[in-house]
Amino acid sequence: MPTAWQLLLAGSLLLFGGCRVSKPGAVEGEMAKEVKHKITVGGKDDRNPIPATEESIADGREHFGHHCAICHGLDGQATGVPFADKMSPAVPALSSKDVQDYKDGQLKWIIENGINPSGMPAWKGILSDEEMWKVVDFLRHLPPKGSLGIPEVYREEQQEHEHMHKDEHHD
């Protein structure tokens, strides 16, 4: 029968050593990426029925700005999103090779169904199929990082924060 010291030691080891959360290593990250690309994300064979025209890209950018920019920034690269790198997993730059390697149908599937267990929500029933395909058109034609500024909600917060600090220094 274990002694109180043995139980205390075992419990301490589990608490302080075995339950630690850490960022996945390179091998784990690569495996997760491969599983997502090849197994869990559907839509690989679905083709985008909306040609990527200036109009469809602009429409996609507008929908993206309303629904996606809160996490992905206006440019799809998390510009100005204060929590983007603090999420687990971090909000990806949508211009990255990992994201751009998805087929159009997979990107639409992700928009429609979300990704669990991440912060990516499902937009099915909120955006129409046509709107989702236009967002895919925008994702294929993202602007340079930072070129669209930061989402309005964060700009307002940033200005308020700067104003508060300015007032503190004048007291």
Steps between C-alpha positions, in 0.01 A plus 500: 500500500646842403602735776375857528841624374484277193148622419606861552804455276298328227232769516760778484669343199169475317397851595825676419644281229234297325228760458705774342369639173762587245512606139505202263841408364592507131408133448162540673426816303589337169287195581202718592538699177511182290195355677304823439603525133441136411240359738290732715437797268242412238423663168825410324322422174252791513563769239430868554208591272568874544772626264759720674412837348569844645134511607495156670830570678366838621178332618704232676714767664185672627359177648841418645513846660160448665548143620869403506706813564435493876746206519687508167538877453379684191790360295464137610833516678379598848627857469390693809332202670640513854426138595588325172830353620362424845236255373577130515548428220598850391289670233678412175607745235261408221769587247725225639593201287320269746169679440551573131579130439135414573281451193222756450239245610693434821514871582126524442448190717702662782298821474177300501584248776772665709796316648483326834668530741607847393331838516384475137118508504263348245321755278241259356157662525657844545675539164347363180696260279555783251637729773734226626635439148561874460694498828710220349562725196619773739723253688672417171568871439597635842652847515849562645526471880397822671375669181137519618574623852349346810137408569294797623423336836872478581574846362240647737644302792852607409399867487315471832802331658736771369261770627490340849880486519529859378264610781705303757817686405336840538374442855 
